[in-house]
Amino acid sequence: MPKLWRIASHDPARVAHLERAAGVPAVVAQLLLARGIADPADARHFLEPKLNGLREPDLLPGAARAAELLLEAVRQKRRITVYGDYDADGMTATAILVGCLRLLDAAVDFYVPHRIDEGYGLNGDALRKLAEQGAEVVVTVDCGVCSVEEADLAAELGLTLIVTDHHHLGDRLPRAAAVVHPGLPGGQYPFAGLCGAGVALKVAWAVCQRASGASRVNERMRQFLLQAVGLAALGTVADVVPLVDENRILVRHGLQGLLQYPTVGITALLRQAKLHHQKSLACDDLAFCLAPRLNAAGRLGQAELGIELLTTQSETRAEKLAQYIDELNGERQSLERSMALKADKQAQEKYDPRRDAALVLADHDWHPGVIGIVAGRMTDKYGLPSVVVALDKLGVKAGIGSARSVPGFNLYAALDECGELLEGCGGHAAAAGLRIAERNLPAFRRRFCEVAARELGHGARSAELQVDAETTLACLTRNIVHQIEGLAPFGHGNSRPVLCASNVRLAARPKRIGGAGRHLAMTFDQHGVRMRAVAFGGGDWEQELAAVDGELSIAFSPALNCYRGQTTVEIRLADWRLD
């Protein structure tokens, strides 16, 4: 489906002013303005975020109380269980708090629910089991803020419950000894975008301050917190929260920390991902290499192995776990490819652009651990909110669904409107999960599409591509691209810059590369300037591009490619069209 390019317009006077005042090239000034950054001082802070720009942990609502309770539990030798989540954010958050408490010689273990058998968040059976096994304090990470009934049960069981979370708040808060959340009612924390690992880092930081008796922690705890910043960066990128404000600081410094202060498990994971020899990491390395491996363990019901990998001190155990998780990721990729093909076929058969403003796809053979990835693929391809449901093969249990949204459509609110047709739902504006009885699926499909049509309008929609600025290939020198890279870390809320150029020709026939020829390599020429390009996931363009005999316009992201000691500029092709 052709994409609609939305090319940002720029006021030459504003560009020139920012260029001079901030000391940046014109194209970088355009990219900053496209991100809403016009003040030169703001531009400098954006380009050089400092680790001391993180807010003090006690400012986070509930963090001070949680830290006091945890430190008291440590000193009283009470048994603490960190109750995590099965995705990469939950795993890294769990590892941060477990690591912090082990540093204090606490009696601590962790529990993570089985993705398929137990589902997301606190559940009564797990709390009963933990109480029977002697747990006295349960601290949640990346879950729990909507677990009102489960919190009441925890109180009945005599458990001290501490909730740390970042998800959408329910109508009332759980009855807990402390609730830590950046968006608590009545709180004045200025940034609500922290992920679960970011919240866990703040709590761990507050604990370390109290254990040190000062805001400046001792050296041993400082080294731990620097290590934890790397884990928080991994969780932040994996959870696709906006890379602005504190998240930008965490990820910028965490990318360095993962190499400079790695845990034993991170070192093993980097080796499996072939990243251990790199001098620096990028968000793409986390998003496409590290996080998928951790998520694969959770998606296939073995999240506890991911947490063990991140917390073990044994190099031998770490290597074995990293290798096994790498194998799980290969299994996940195979499942994903077969499911995506089937989902795409179903979408082509059932989707009617005159009637449907969203996609709702379901199948009995789909694995519930992979549906979120497939939903994201469908949204990217069709430019529509997409819900993908793995139905129970026996038709006894509720189907498990995952949904992904498009800009301007609040997925959580839409699912809430369909609430009477669902067994349960939760998530964010951009991504959510749900449970649904198979008999309600047709009615849900109609209702969800009606909500999407109301919010987005009827008729066929094209996927959109936001283009930050127009340029020429000749302008993309190594120095300029290096300065563009200064806008990193790139991700949700701070996308990798997309530029466009016109009057471009192919200098040679495109060639498929990568596993199964999924990617495409080519060389473009513009007025005698040649540049290598790679279209990741663009292998299907081969025949179309090879048939072009004329000029093209291309949309792309510039990047520096370091190979055998030489650094060159290449472009990552995002889209193309005939001039």
C-alpha positions in Angstrom: 0.0 0.0 0.0 1.6 3.3 -1.1 2.5 5.6 1.8 1.5 9.2 2.1 4.6 11.4 2.6 4.1 14.3 5.0 7.1 16.6 4.4 7.7 19.1 7.2 7.9 22.7 6.0 10.5 25.0 7.5 10.8 28.8 7.9 14.3 29.7 6.5 14.7 32.5 9.0 14.1 30.2 12.0 16.4 27.6 10.6 19.2 30.2 10.1 18.7 31.6 13.6 19.0 28.2 15.3 21.9 27.2 13.0 23.9 30.2 14.1 22.9 30.3 17.8 23.2 26.6 18.5 26.2 26.1 16.2 24.7 23.3 14.2 24.4 22.6 10.5 21.3 23.7 8.7 19.9 20.2 8.3 20.4 19.5 12.0 18.6 22.8 12.8 15.7 21.7 10.6 15.6 18.3 12.4 15.5 20.1 15.8 12.7 22.4 14.7 10.8 19.4 13.4 11.0 18.1 17.0 9.6 21.3 18.4 13.0 22.5 19.7 13.5 26.2 18.7 15.4 27.6 21.6 19.2 27.4 21.3 19.6 26.5 25.0 17.0 23.7 24.7 18.9 22.5 21.6 22.1 22.2 23.5 20.5 20.3 26.3 18.8 18.0 23.8 22.1 17.3 22.0 24.1 16.8 25.2 21.7 15.3 27.9 23.5 14.9 31.3 23.0 12.0 33.6 22.5 14.5 36.5 19.5 15.7 34.6 17.5 12.8 36.1 15.2 14.0 38.9 15.8 13.0 42.5 14.1 9.7 43.2 12.1 11.0 46.2 10.2 13.3 43.8 8.6 10.3 42.2 5.2 9.8 43.9 5.5 6.9 46.4 9.2 6.2 45.9 10.3 7.5 49.3 7.7 5.4 51.1 8.5 2.3 49.1 12.3 2.8 49.8 11.7 3.1 53.5 9.5 0.0 53.6 12.1 -2.0 51.6 15.0 -0.9 53.7 13.1 -1.7 56.9 12.2 -5.2 55.5 15.9 -5.8 54.7 17.0 -4.8 58.2 14.3 -7.0 59.8 15.4 -10.0 57.6 11.8 -10.3 56.2 11.5 -12.4 53.0 10.9 -10.2 50.0 9.6 -11.3 46.6 9.9 -9.1 43.6 6.8 -9.8 41.4 7.6 -9.0 37.8 6.2 -9.1 34.3 7.1 -11.4 31.4 8.2 -8.8 28.9 11.7 -7.2 28.6 10.6 -4.1 30.6 9.3 -6.3 33.4 12.4 -8.5 33.3 14.8 -5.6 33.5 12.7 -3.9 36.2 12.8 -7.1 38.2 16.5 -7.5 37.7 17.1 -3.9 39.0 15.2 -4.4 42.2 16.5 -7.9 42.9 20.1 -6.7 42.3 19.6 -3.7 44.6 18.2 -5.8 47.4 20.9 -8.5 47.0 23.4 -5.7 47.3 22.0 -5.2 50.8 22.1 -8.9 51.6 18.3 -9.1 51.6 16.4 -12.3 51.7 14.9 -11.8 48.2 13.7 -13.8 45.3 11.5 -13.1 42.3 8.3 -14.4 40.8 7.0 -13.8 37.2 3.7 -15.1 36.0 3.4 -17.5 33.1 2.3 -15.5 30.1 -0.3 -17.9 28.8 -1.4 -19.8 32.0 -1.6 -16.8 34.3 -1.6 -13.7 32.2 -0.5 -10.2 33.0 -0.2 -8.8 36.5 -0.9 -10.0 40.0 -3.1 -13.0 40.4 -4.6 -14.6 43.5 -3.2 -18.1 43.1 0.3 -16.7 42.9 -0.1 -14.6 46.0 -1.5 -17.5 47.9 1.5 -19.7 46.8 4.0 -17.0 47.7 2.4 -16.6 51.2 2.5 -20.3 51.7 6.2 -20.4 50.7 7.0 -17.7 53.4 7.0 -14.5 51.5 6.3 -11.5 53.8 6.8 -8.5 51.4 5.7 -8.5 47.8 6.9 -5.6 45.6 5.5 -5.5 42.1 7.4 -4.0 39.1 5.7 -3.1 35.8 2.3 -4.2 37.1 -0.1 -4.0 40.0 -1.6 -0.6 39.8 -5.0 -1.9 38.6 -4.9 -5.1 40.8 -7.4 -3.8 43.3 -9.0 -7.2 44.3 -5.6 -8.9 44.4 -4.2 -6.2 46.7 -7.1 -6.8 49.1 -6.2 -10.5 49.0 -2.6 -9.7 49.8 -3.8 -7.8 52.9 -5.9 -10.8 53.9 -2.9 -13.1 53.5 -0.8 -10.8 55.8 1.5 -9.7 53.0 3.1 -6.2 52.9 2.3 -5.1 49.3 4.4 -2.4 47.5 3.2 -1.6 44.0 5.6 0.0 41.4 4.0 0.5 38.0 3.6 2.9 35.1 0.5 1.6 33.3 -2.9 3.3 32.9 -4.5 4.0 36.3 -7.9 2.4 37.1 -10.8 4.0 38.9 -9.2 3.4 42.3 -5.8 2.5 43.5 -4.9 -0.8 45.1 -4.8 -1.1 48.9 -1.1 -1.3 49.3 1.6 -0.1 51.8 3.0 2.0 49.0 2.1 2.8 45.4 4.8 4.2 43.2 3.6 5.6 39.9 4.7 8.7 37.9 1.1 9.7 37.2 -0.5 9.2 40.7 -3.5 11.5 41.3 -2.4 14.5 43.3 1.2 14.0 42.4 3.2 16.7 40.6 5.8 14.6 38.9 6.5 16.4 35.6 7.1 13.3 33.5 4.6 10.5 33.3 6.5 8.6 30.6 8.8 6.3 32.6 8.6 2.6 31.9 8.5 -0.1 34.5 12.3 -0.4 34.6 12.6 3.4 34.9 10.3 3.4 37.9 12.2 0.5 39.4 15.5 2.3 38.9 14.1 5.3 40.9 13.0 3.1 43.7 16.4 1.3 43.8 18.2 4.7 43.8 16.1 5.8 46.7 16.9 2.6 48.6 20.6 3.1 48.0 20.5 6.7 49.2 18.9 5.6 52.4 21.3 2.7 52.9 24.2 5.1 52.3 22.7 7.7 54.7 23.2 10.5 52.1 21.9 11.6 48.7 25.4 10.7 47.4 25.6 6.9 47.5 28.7 4.9 48.3 31.0 3.7 45.5 29.7 0.1 45.5 26.1 1.3 45.1 27.2 3.9 42.5 28.6 1.2 40.4 25.4 -0.8 40.8 23.2 2.1 39.8 25.3 2.8 36.7 24.8 -0.8 35.8 21.1 -0.4 36.5 20.9 2.6 34.2 21.9 0.2 31.4 19.1 -2.2 32.3 16.6 0.6 32.5 17.7 1.8 29.1 17.0 -1.7 27.7 13.6 -1.8 29.3 12.8 1.7 28.1 13.6 0.9 24.5 11.8 -2.5 24.7 8.6 -0.9 26.1 8.5 1.7 23.3 7.9 4.6 25.6 8.7 8.1 24.3 12.4 8.8 24.2 12.0 12.3 25.6 12.8 13.9 29.0 14.2 11.4 31.5 13.8 8.5 29.1 16.2 10.2 26.7 18.8 10.7 29.5 18.4 7.1 30.6 18.8 5.6 27.2 21.6 7.9 26.1 23.8 7.0 29.1 22.4 3.5 29.4 23.7 2.6 25.9 27.2 3.4 27.2 26.6 1.7 30.5 25.6 -1.6 28.9 29.1 -1.8 27.5 31.0 -0.2 30.3 29.2 -1.7 33.3 27.5 -4.9 32.0 26.1 -7.6 34.2 27.4 -11.1 33.6 24.2 -11.9 31.8 24.3 -8.8 29.5 27.8 -9.7 28.5 26.7 -13.2 27.5 23.6 -11.8 25.7 25.8 -9.3 23.8 28.0 -12.1 22.7 25.0 -14.1 21.3 23.8 -11.1 19.5 27.3 -10.5 18.0 27.4 -7.0 19.6 30.2 -7.7 22.1 33.0 -6.2 19.9 31.2 -3.0 19.1 32.6 0.2 20.6 29.1 1.7 21.0 25.5 0.6 21.0 22.5 2.2 19.3 18.8 1.9 20.1 18.4 -0.4 17.2 20.8 -2.8 18.8 18.5 -2.9 21.8 15.2 -2.9 19.9 16.1 -5.5 17.3 18.8 -7.6 19.0 18.7 -7.7 22.8 15.0 -7.0 23.6 13.7 -9.6 21.1 15.8 -12.3 22.7 14.5 -11.4 26.2 11.0 -11.1 24.9 11.2 -14.5 23.2 11.7 -16.1 26.6 8.6 -14.4 27.9 6.5 -15.0 24.8 7.3 -18.7 25.0 6.5 -19.0 28.7 10.0 -18.9 30.1 10.5 -15.4 31.3 12.1 -16.6 34.6 15.1 -17.6 32.6 15.5 -14.1 31.2 15.4 -12.7 34.7 17.9 -15.3 35.9 20.2 -14.4 33.0 20.1 -10.7 34.1 20.7 -11.5 37.7 23.2 -14.4 37.8 26.8 -13.9 38.9 27.9 -17.2 37.2 29.6 -16.7 33.8 29.0 -20.4 33.0 25.3 -20.2 33.8 25.0 -16.9 31.9 26.5 -18.4 28.8 24.1 -21.4 28.9 21.1 -19.2 29.5 22.0 -16.8 26.7 22.5 -19.6 24.3 19.2 -21.2 25.2 17.4 -17.8 24.9 19.0 -17.2 21.5 17.5 -20.6 20.4 14.1 -19.5 21.8 14.4 -16.4 19.7 14.9 -18.4 16.6 11.8 -20.4 17.4 9.9 -17.2 18.0 11.0 -15.8 14.6 9.8 -18.9 12.8 6.4 -18.7 14.5 6.2 -15.0 13.7 6.9 -15.5 10.0 4.3 -18.2 9.5 1.7 -16.2 11.6 2.3 -13.0 9.8 1.8 -14.6 6.4 -1.5 -16.1 7.5 -2.6 -12.9 9.1 -1.8 -10.9 6.0 -3.8 -13.4 3.9 -6.7 -13.1 6.3 -6.5 -9.3 6.2 -6.6 -9.3 2.4 -9.7 -11.5 2.4 -11.7 -9.8 5.1 -10.6 -6.1 5.0 -13.0 -3.8 3.1 -11.7 -0.2 2.9 -15.2 1.1 2.3 -16.4 -0.5 5.6 -13.5 -1.2 7.9 -11.5 1.4 9.8 -9.5 -1.3 11.7 -8.4 -4.9 11.4 -9.5 -7.6 13.8 -7.9 -11.0 12.9 -8.2 -14.3 14.7 -7.1 -17.9 14.4 -7.0 -21.1 16.5 -3.5 -21.9 15.5 -1.8 -18.7 16.5 0.6 -18.6 19.4 -0.5 -16.1 22.0 3.0 -15.1 22.8 3.7 -13.8 19.2 0.4 -12.0 18.4 1.7 -8.6 19.5 4.5 -8.6 16.9 2.1 -9.7 14.2 -0.4 -7.0 15.2 2.4 -4.4 14.8 3.3 -5.8 11.4 -0.4 -5.5 10.3 -0.6 -1.9 11.6 2.6 -0.9 9.8 1.5 -2.5 6.5 -2.1 -1.3 6.4 -1.9 1.9 8.4 -4.9 0.7 10.6 -5.4 -0.1 14.2 -5.0 -3.9 14.4 -6.2 -6.5 16.8 -4.8 -10.0 16.5 -6.4 -12.8 18.6 -5.1 -16.3 19.4 -8.2 -18.3 19.9 -8.3 -21.3 22.3 -8.1 -24.5 20.2 -10.8 -26.3 22.3 -13.0 -23.2 22.5 -13.2 -23.4 26.3 -10.9 -20.5 27.4 -11.1 -16.9 26.3 -9.0 -15.9 23.3 -5.9 -13.8 24.0 -5.5 -10.7 21.9 -2.9 -8.0 21.3 -3.5 -4.7 19.6 -1.4 -1.9 18.1 -2.6 1.6 17.1 -1.9 4.4 14.7 -1.2 8.1 15.5 -4.4 9.8 16.7 -6.2 6.7 17.9 -6.3 5.9 21.6 -6.4 2.1 21.7 -7.0 1.9 25.4 -10.0 4.2 25.2 -11.4 2.3 22.2 -11.1 -1.1 24.0 -12.8 0.4 27.0 -15.8 1.3 24.9 -16.0 -2.3 23.8 -15.6 -3.4 27.4 -18.9 -5.4 27.8 -17.7 -7.7 24.9 -14.3 -8.4 26.5 -13.2 -10.6 29.4 -10.6 -8.0 30.2 -8.2 -5.5 28.7 -5.3 -3.2 29.6 -2.4 -1.3 28.1 -1.7 2.1 26.6 -2.9 4.4 23.8 -0.5 2.8 21.4 -0.5 -0.9 22.5 -2.9 -3.0 24.5 -3.9 -6.6 25.3 -7.3 -8.2 25.8 -9.1 -11.4 26.5 -12.3 -12.2 24.6 -14.7 -15.1 24.3 -14.9 -16.5 20.8 -18.6 -16.0 20.6 -18.2 -12.2 21.1 -15.6 -11.8 18.3 -18.0 -10.8 15.5 -19.8 -8.2 17.7 -16.4 -6.9 18.9 -15.1 -6.6 15.3 -18.1 -4.5 14.4 -18.0 -2.3 17.5 -14.2 -1.8 17.3 -14.4 -0.8 13.6 -17.2 1.6 14.4 -15.1 3.3 17.1 -12.1 3.5 14.8 -14.3 4.9 12.0 -15.7 7.6 14.3 -12.2 8.6 15.4 -10.3 8.2 12.2 -13.0 8.6 9.5 -14.3 6.2 6.9 -12.6 5.2 3.7 -9.3 3.8 2.7 -6.3 5.2 4.5 -2.7 5.3 3.4 0.1 4.6 5.9 1.9 7.8 6.5 5.6 8.6 6.5 6.7 11.7 8.3 9.6 13.3 6.5 11.7 15.8 8.5 13.4 17.7 5.6 14.5 17.6 2.0 18.2 17.4 1.1 20.7 16.2 -1.5 23.0 13.2 -1.3 26.0 15.6 -1.7 25.0 17.3 1.6 25.4 14.1 3.5 29.0 14.2 4.5 30.4 12.1 7.3 30.6 15.2 9.5 27.0 16.2 8.9 25.7 12.6 9.4 27.8 12.4 12.6 26.0 15.5 13.9 22.6 14.1 12.9 23.5 11.1 15.0 23.8 13.5 17.9 20.0 13.6 18.0 20.1 10.0 19.2 18.8 7.9 21.0 16.2 7.3 18.3 12.9 5.5 19.0 9.3 6.2 19.9 8.8 9.9 20.5 12.2 10.8 18.9 12.2 8.9 15.6 15.3 8.4 13.5 15.3 11.4 11.1 13.8 10.7 7.7 15.0 12.9 4.8 14.0 12.9 1.2 15.8 13.5 -2.1 14.5 13.8 -5.6 16.0 13.3 -9.1 17.7 10.1 -8.0 18.6 7.2 -10.2 19.6 3.6 -9.6 23.2 3.0 -10.4 22.9 -0.8 -10.4 20.2 -3.5 -10.2 18.9 -4.0 -6.6 20.1 -7.1 -4.8 18.4 -9.2 -2.1 20.5 -9.7 1.0 20.0 -11.2 4.5 18.2 -14.3 5.6 15.6 -15.5 3.0 16.4 -12.3 1.0 14.3 -10.2 3.3 16.4 -7.0 2.8 17.5 -5.1 -0.4 20.8 -3.5 -1.2 21.3 -1.0 -4.0 23.3 2.1 -5.0 21.7 5.5 -5.8 23.2 8.2 -8.0 22.2 11.9 -7.8 24.1 14.3 -10.0 27.2 12.2 -9.9 27.1 11.5 -6.1 26.7 7.8 -5.4 25.6 6.2 -2.2 24.9 2.7 -1.0 21.4 2.1 0.3 19.8 -0.8 2.3 16.0 -1.3 2.6 15.5 -3.4 5.7 12.6 -5.7 5.1 12.3 -4.3 1.6 13.2 -7.5 -0.4 9.8 -7.5 -2.1 10.7 -4.2 -3.8 13.3 -5.9 -6.0 11.3 -6.5 -9.1 9.5 -3.1 -9.0 12.7 -1.1 -8.5 14.6 -3.2 -11.1 12.0 -2.2 -13.7 12.3 1.5 -13.0 14.0 3.4 -15.9 14.0 7.0 -14.8 14.3 9.2 -11.8 13.0 8.5 -8.3 12.3 10.3 -5.1 13.5 8.5 -2.1 12.8 8.8 1.6 15.5 7.5 3.9 17.5 7.8 7.1 21.3 8.6 6.7 23.7 6.4 8.8 27.4 5.9 9.3 28.6 2.4 8.4 31.9 1.4 10.0 33.5 -1.6 8.2 37.1 -2.7 8.4 38.3 0.5 9.9 36.6 2.7 7.3 33.5 4.9 7.9 31.2 5.7 5.1 27.8 7.3 4.8 25.0 5.0 3.6 21.2 5.4 3.6 18.4 3.3 5.0 15.7 3.4 2.4 12.2 3.9 4.0 10.2 4.4 0.8 10.4 5.5 -2.8 8.2 6.8 -5.6 8.5 7.7 -9.3 9.3 11.4 -10.0 
